[in-house]
């Protein structure tokens, strides 16, 4: 039985390829290597591209090899990864024989690299298993799914489905949870859901009450439009008749699955829905909260401003990343951005020429700038993009003079064994036997 037609955008494919490679890079995957080679190669190319972007010309190729090893790219694999980058027109490689002498990069800064990498993957004739692994990673990024429902949705054979689960569990991008209440197996992604049984159980309640299709569709609408205005009826007093979508949002907010920060201005208090599965470490929760607050304020001006509504929200956010880190003036800024002032992110000050109008200026700390970048990513694709997987230590090693020992605090991890089920092992043995028989002319 073949898998259903893939409908993920090249952008999401590129992002998921990086997630998969990141998960698998510290694993001795052996038997799984052949099943994931193209998606891992694209993921490697993306991660290396992000780190060498801005270097212009790299002549210290030993240093480049060292950096590449941190992403699971050994010296033997590096030429293949650079070849992908050349085919993407992002680098030019100068060689002497087989030795790399110089790498010139032209990796774009102000457009995402993931869409082009995703298109490259689709044009590389990937295997059904690789495409399905990307599908699973993307589906579970949105919501946990009952195991049998996931299998039916993919339309794969039992063996192929198990192989995908082996790949996912090996890379820690897929796991399963046994519901204590119903003894049902629920698949989820640790990349996007903290391993919190209560939260996954809460999601299972929604899935059973409203159906997986309705819940997934509702959450997708929010993921695709982070900061979506929430109906006033959700927070209104008294019992009211509401549709299923509003009911799902309401219950998801109560259960902590959807976050809904409030902004108060001339049109009254409004709430904005977010699904914060953006791949940020838990310790950066404050950065995420700031990013949601920034985008919520902009969404207020986009949807509820009384005089002039924001037409280009991304342009507003981009202004906060460049000196003088401000925008305005406008009559509603003083109230609309008060939540950011309260969080210590910036200040509101009056326009000296136009009475009653105000500017907002960001305090350009590292955390605040990162929060604004994250807000832009939430606005564009619903999750962290531009700084995804960036290591400052490795950036510094490439851009600054210094010995390799300075980066030894970023040591490669000892590789762990792959998670391979008995059915997948049997499949590999069968393939090996068939191959050997063909070679022997049997």
VENCOR-V789933 format. One record per backbone hydrogen bond with DSSP energy under -0.5 kcal/mol. CO is the residue of the C=O (numbers start at 0). NH is the residue of the N-H. E is the energy in kcal/mol with one decimal. If there is no record, write none. Layout:
co:CO nh:NH e:E
co:CO nh:NH e:E
This chain:
co:8 nh:12 e:-2.3
co:9 nh:13 e:-2.6
co:10 nh:14 e:-2.0
co:11 nh:15 e:-2.8
co:12 nh:16 e:-2.4
co:13 nh:17 e:-1.5
co:14 nh:18 e:-1.9
co:15 nh:19 e:-2.8
co:16 nh:20 e:-2.3
co:17 nh:21 e:-2.6
co:18 nh:22 e:-2.1
co:19 nh:23 e:-1.9
co:20 nh:24 e:-1.6
co:23 nh:26 e:-1.8
co:25 nh:415 e:-2.1
co:26 nh:28 e:-1.8
co:27 nh:417 e:-1.0
co:28 nh:31 e:-2.7
co:29 nh:32 e:-1.5
co:29 nh:33 e:-0.6
co:31 nh:34 e:-0.8
co:31 nh:35 e:-0.7
co:32 nh:35 e:-1.2
co:32 nh:36 e:-0.6
co:35 nh:39 e:-2.5
co:36 nh:40 e:-1.9
co:37 nh:41 e:-2.1
co:38 nh:42 e:-2.1
co:39 nh:43 e:-2.8
co:40 nh:44 e:-2.3
co:41 nh:45 e:-2.3
co:42 nh:46 e:-2.3
co:43 nh:47 e:-2.6
co:44 nh:48 e:-2.4
co:45 nh:49 e:-2.3
co:46 nh:50 e:-1.3
co:47 nh:51 e:-2.1
co:48 nh:52 e:-1.4
co:51 nh:54 e:-2.2
co:54 nh:56 e:-2.5
co:55 nh:104 e:-2.7
co:56 nh:58 e:-0.6
co:57 nh:102 e:-2.3
co:58 nh:60 e:-1.4
co:59 nh:63 e:-1.4
co:60 nh:64 e:-2.1
co:61 nh:65 e:-2.1
co:62 nh:66 e:-2.3
co:63 nh:67 e:-2.5
co:64 nh:68 e:-1.7
co:65 nh:69 e:-0.7
co:66 nh:69 e:-1.2
co:67 nh:70 e:-1.8
co:67 nh:72 e:-2.0
co:68 nh:71 e:-1.5
co:71 nh:73 e:-0.8
co:73 nh:76 e:-0.7
co:73 nh:77 e:-2.1
co:74 nh:78 e:-0.6
co:76 nh:79 e:-0.8
co:76 nh:80 e:-1.8
co:77 nh:81 e:-2.8
co:78 nh:82 e:-1.8
co:79 nh:83 e:-1.7
co:80 nh:84 e:-2.0
co:81 nh:85 e:-2.3
co:82 nh:86 e:-2.3
co:83 nh:87 e:-1.5
co:84 nh:89 e:-2.8
co:84 nh:90 e:-0.9
co:85 nh:88 e:-1.7
co:89 nh:105 e:-3.3
co:91 nh:103 e:-2.7
co:92 nh:94 e:-0.5
co:93 nh:100 e:-3.0
co:93 nh:101 e:-1.7
co:95 nh:97 e:-0.5
co:95 nh:98 e:-1.8
co:98 nh:95 e:-2.6
co:98 nh:100 e:-0.5
co:101 nh:93 e:-3.2
co:102 nh:57 e:-3.1
co:103 nh:91 e:-2.5
co:112 nh:116 e:-1.8
co:113 nh:117 e:-2.8
co:114 nh:118 e:-2.1
co:115 nh:119 e:-2.1
co:116 nh:120 e:-2.2
co:117 nh:121 e:-2.1
co:118 nh:122 e:-1.9
co:120 nh:123 e:-1.4
co:120 nh:125 e:-0.5
co:121 nh:124 e:-0.7
co:126 nh:130 e:-2.2
co:127 nh:131 e:-2.4
co:128 nh:132 e:-2.2
co:129 nh:133 e:-2.0
co:130 nh:134 e:-2.3
co:131 nh:135 e:-2.7
co:132 nh:136 e:-2.4
co:133 nh:137 e:-2.4
co:134 nh:138 e:-2.8
co:135 nh:139 e:-2.6
co:136 nh:140 e:-0.9
co:137 nh:141 e:-0.7
co:138 nh:141 e:-0.9
co:138 nh:142 e:-1.7
co:139 nh:188 e:-0.7
co:144 nh:186 e:-3.3
co:145 nh:149 e:-2.4
co:146 nh:150 e:-2.2
co:147 nh:151 e:-2.2
co:148 nh:152 e:-2.4
co:149 nh:153 e:-1.9
co:150 nh:154 e:-1.7
co:150 nh:155 e:-0.8
co:153 nh:3 e:-1.0
co:156 nh:160 e:-2.6
co:157 nh:161 e:-2.1
co:158 nh:162 e:-2.1
co:159 nh:163 e:-2.1
co:160 nh:164 e:-2.0
co:161 nh:165 e:-2.2
co:162 nh:166 e:-2.3
co:163 nh:167 e:-2.8
co:164 nh:168 e:-3.0
co:165 nh:169 e:-2.3
co:166 nh:170 e:-2.0
co:167 nh:172 e:-2.7
co:167 nh:173 e:-1.4
co:168 nh:171 e:-0.8
co:174 nh:187 e:-2.7
co:176 nh:178 e:-0.7
co:176 nh:185 e:-2.8
co:178 nh:182 e:-2.4
co:183 nh:178 e:-2.9
co:184 nh:146 e:-2.6
co:185 nh:176 e:-2.8
co:186 nh:144 e:-2.5
co:187 nh:174 e:-2.6
co:187 nh:189 e:-0.6
co:188 nh:191 e:-1.6
co:188 nh:192 e:-2.5
co:191 nh:193 e:-0.5
co:193 nh:195 e:-3.3
co:194 nh:196 e:-0.6
co:195 nh:198 e:-0.7
co:195 nh:199 e:-1.9
co:196 nh:200 e:-2.7
co:197 nh:201 e:-2.2
co:198 nh:202 e:-1.9
co:199 nh:203 e:-2.1
co:200 nh:204 e:-1.9
co:201 nh:205 e:-1.5
co:202 nh:206 e:-2.5
co:203 nh:207 e:-2.4
co:204 nh:208 e:-2.2
co:205 nh:209 e:-2.7
co:205 nh:210 e:-0.5
co:206 nh:210 e:-1.5
co:210 nh:214 e:-2.1
co:211 nh:215 e:-2.7
co:212 nh:216 e:-2.5
co:213 nh:217 e:-2.2
co:214 nh:218 e:-2.6
co:215 nh:219 e:-2.4
co:216 nh:220 e:-1.7
co:217 nh:221 e:-1.3
co:218 nh:222 e:-2.9
co:219 nh:223 e:-2.7
co:220 nh:224 e:-0.5
co:221 nh:224 e:-0.6
co:222 nh:225 e:-0.6
co:224 nh:227 e:-0.7
co:227 nh:272 e:-3.1
co:230 nh:233 e:-1.6
co:231 nh:234 e:-0.8
co:231 nh:235 e:-0.6
co:239 nh:241 e:-0.6
co:242 nh:246 e:-2.3
co:243 nh:247 e:-2.9
co:244 nh:248 e:-2.2
co:245 nh:249 e:-2.6
co:246 nh:250 e:-2.6
co:247 nh:251 e:-2.6
co:248 nh:252 e:-2.2
co:249 nh:253 e:-2.1
co:250 nh:254 e:-1.9
co:251 nh:256 e:-2.5
co:251 nh:257 e:-1.5
co:252 nh:255 e:-1.3
co:258 nh:273 e:-2.6
co:260 nh:271 e:-2.0
co:262 nh:264 e:-0.5
co:262 nh:269 e:-2.7
co:264 nh:267 e:-2.2
co:267 nh:264 e:-0.9
co:269 nh:262 e:-2.7
co:270 nh:229 e:-2.7
co:271 nh:260 e:-0.5
co:272 nh:226 e:-2.6
co:272 nh:227 e:-1.2
co:273 nh:258 e:-2.5
co:273 nh:275 e:-0.6
co:274 nh:276 e:-1.3
co:275 nh:277 e:-1.5
co:277 nh:383 e:-0.7
co:280 nh:283 e:-2.0
co:281 nh:284 e:-1.5
co:283 nh:287 e:-1.8
co:284 nh:288 e:-2.5
co:285 nh:289 e:-2.3
co:286 nh:290 e:-2.3
co:287 nh:291 e:-2.5
co:288 nh:292 e:-2.0
co:289 nh:293 e:-2.6
co:290 nh:294 e:-2.4
co:291 nh:295 e:-2.5
co:292 nh:296 e:-2.1
co:293 nh:297 e:-1.8
co:294 nh:298 e:-2.9
co:295 nh:299 e:-2.0
co:296 nh:300 e:-1.7
co:297 nh:301 e:-1.7
co:298 nh:302 e:-2.3
co:299 nh:303 e:-3.3
co:299 nh:304 e:-0.7
co:300 nh:309 e:-1.8
co:311 nh:314 e:-0.5
co:311 nh:315 e:-1.3
co:312 nh:316 e:-1.9
co:313 nh:317 e:-2.6
co:314 nh:318 e:-1.4
co:315 nh:319 e:-0.7
co:316 nh:319 e:-1.1
co:317 nh:320 e:-1.6
co:318 nh:321 e:-1.1
co:321 nh:324 e:-3.5
co:324 nh:361 e:-3.3
co:326 nh:359 e:-2.3
co:329 nh:332 e:-0.7
co:329 nh:357 e:-2.1
co:331 nh:335 e:-2.9
co:332 nh:336 e:-2.3
co:334 nh:337 e:-1.4
co:336 nh:339 e:-0.7
co:336 nh:340 e:-1.6
co:337 nh:341 e:-2.6
co:338 nh:342 e:-1.0
co:339 nh:344 e:-2.6
co:339 nh:345 e:-0.6
co:340 nh:343 e:-1.6
co:344 nh:362 e:-3.3
co:346 nh:360 e:-2.8
co:348 nh:358 e:-3.0
co:349 nh:351 e:-0.6
co:352 nh:354 e:-0.6
co:353 nh:356 e:-1.5
co:356 nh:350 e:-2.9
co:357 nh:328 e:-0.6
co:357 nh:329 e:-1.8
co:358 nh:348 e:-1.7
co:359 nh:326 e:-1.9
co:360 nh:346 e:-2.5
co:361 nh:363 e:-0.8
co:362 nh:364 e:-2.5
co:364 nh:368 e:-2.5
co:365 nh:369 e:-2.0
co:366 nh:370 e:-2.2
co:367 nh:371 e:-2.0
co:368 nh:372 e:-2.3
co:369 nh:373 e:-2.5
co:370 nh:374 e:-2.2
co:371 nh:375 e:-2.1
co:372 nh:376 e:-2.1
co:373 nh:377 e:-2.7
co:374 nh:378 e:-2.2
co:375 nh:379 e:-2.3
co:376 nh:380 e:-3.0
co:376 nh:381 e:-1.2
co:376 nh:382 e:-0.7
co:377 nh:225 e:-0.7
co:384 nh:387 e:-1.8
co:386 nh:389 e:-1.7
co:389 nh:391 e:-0.6
co:390 nh:394 e:-2.1
co:391 nh:395 e:-2.8
co:392 nh:396 e:-2.0
co:393 nh:397 e:-1.9
co:394 nh:398 e:-2.5
co:395 nh:399 e:-2.4
co:402 nh:405 e:-1.0
co:403 nh:406 e:-1.6
co:404 nh:407 e:-1.6
co:406 nh:409 e:-2.3
co:407 nh:410 e:-0.6
co:415 nh:27 e:-3.1
co:417 nh:419 e:-0.9
co:420 nh:424 e:-2.1
co:421 nh:425 e:-2.3
co:422 nh:426 e:-1.9
co:423 nh:427 e:-2.4
co:424 nh:428 e:-2.4
co:425 nh:429 e:-2.5
co:426 nh:430 e:-2.4
co:427 nh:431 e:-2.4
co:428 nh:432 e:-2.8
co:429 nh:433 e:-2.5
co:430 nh:434 e:-2.4
co:431 nh:435 e:-2.6
co:432 nh:436 e:-2.4
co:433 nh:437 e:-2.1
co:434 nh:438 e:-2.2
co:435 nh:439 e:-1.9
co:436 nh:440 e:-0.6
co:436 nh:441 e:-2.8
co:437 nh:440 e:-0.7
